């Protein structure tokens, strides 16, 4: 599905998978619309490549049943599409959290062994 | 500049951006493409609500943050632009094209430069290095042949190229042999590298 561009940095591949989980994590605090999510992720830096790349990611999460959407009226303009975690999304996030911590600790340990001090 | 004109300019920027995104999303299935376009359009509208509608500079900043349409399309799984269809031909045309016919080499160049398979660096190297290799190979070979034949000089073109005339450049045999080897390597290695890169990518995408 994803095309690897020659020379694309390795972290871009990792970031793609991790960004999905970060979106799920932000949604545990309640439903959000795209713009809010984009600004929150953008403010933390380096999680998504640019604000626009959030939308294909959200479309993927929705297709995989990890989030669901509903249209809600907005006082500021046209209706907004709100994203909400599904039960599957919660389960996916919980399992990711567990695996991520083990993975992160293992990588940290190996990286620190590799350095002289 | 009236605010009406610049409102027009800001709107034009947004329209142009969305058209680029739409084009970049070619190859993504229709419903997903529409969903992404609608969401990005909504995002831009949302970002503009706080702004002066005529402020083209802030719209530019906003679009910058939304990011390169190609990056959004790549995230959506759109195939990169260009065709890989003729990729397999490029290395062979680069090797045999210049010798068999100049047209073959030109076809090889067209394939090489329009395919997304190779990086700009690979494209530049495969364009110039094999040609330089061919020139080196030619001069080296002529000199070696001349030495082997004792410089008979009855082929005028070879005669001149090999430096048989007193004024011509005369190469020591060792240098000539080195030229042949280096020329051959320079002519063959870049196309071989193209083949290898292509194979690696095919296994990645399979």
HADDOCK unambig.tbl for C-alpha pairs under 7 A between the chains (distance, minus, plus):
assign (segid A and resid 1 and name CA) (segid B and resid 77 and name CA) 5.55 0.50 0.50
assign (segid A and resid 2 and name CA) (segid B and resid 77 and name CA) 5.23 0.50 0.50
assign (segid A and resid 3 and name CA) (segid B and resid 77 and name CA) 6.97 0.50 0.50
assign (segid A and resid 3 and name CA) (segid B and resid 205 and name CA) 6.88 0.50 0.50
assign (segid A and resid 6 and name CA) (segid B and resid 119 and name CA) 6.95 0.50 0.50
assign (segid A and resid 34 and name CA) (segid B and resid 43 and name CA) 6.98 0.50 0.50
assign (segid A and resid 35 and name CA) (segid B and resid 43 and name CA) 5.42 0.50 0.50
assign (segid A and resid 50 and name CA) (segid B and resid 65 and name CA) 5.99 0.50 0.50
assign (segid A and resid 50 and name CA) (segid B and resid 66 and name CA) 5.65 0.50 0.50
assign (segid A and resid 50 and name CA) (segid B and resid 67 and name CA) 5.08 0.50 0.50
assign (segid A and resid 51 and name CA) (segid B and resid 65 and name CA) 5.92 0.50 0.50
assign (segid A and resid 51 and name CA) (segid B and resid 66 and name CA) 4.57 0.50 0.50
assign (segid A and resid 51 and name CA) (segid B and resid 67 and name CA) 6.51 0.50 0.50
assign (segid A and resid 52 and name CA) (segid B and resid 40 and name CA) 6.43 0.50 0.50
assign (segid A and resid 52 and name CA) (segid B and resid 66 and name CA) 4.42 0.50 0.50
assign (segid A and resid 52 and name CA) (segid B and resid 67 and name CA) 5.86 0.50 0.50
assign (segid A and resid 52 and name CA) (segid B and resid 72 and name CA) 6.01 0.50 0.50
assign (segid A and resid 53 and name CA) (segid B and resid 71 and name CA) 6.81 0.50 0.50
assign (segid A and resid 53 and name CA) (segid B and resid 72 and name CA) 4.60 0.50 0.50
assign (segid A and resid 53 and name CA) (segid B and resid 75 and name CA) 6.23 0.50 0.50
assign (segid A and resid 55 and name CA) (segid B and resid 36 and name CA) 5.74 0.50 0.50
assign (segid A and resid 55 and name CA) (segid B and resid 39 and name CA) 6.64 0.50 0.50
assign (segid A and resid 56 and name CA) (segid B and resid 36 and name CA) 6.10 0.50 0.50
assign (segid A and resid 56 and name CA) (segid B and resid 72 and name CA) 6.92 0.50 0.50
assign (segid A and resid 56 and name CA) (segid B and resid 75 and name CA) 6.04 0.50 0.50
assign (segid A and resid 56 and name CA) (segid B and resid 76 and name CA) 4.89 0.50 0.50
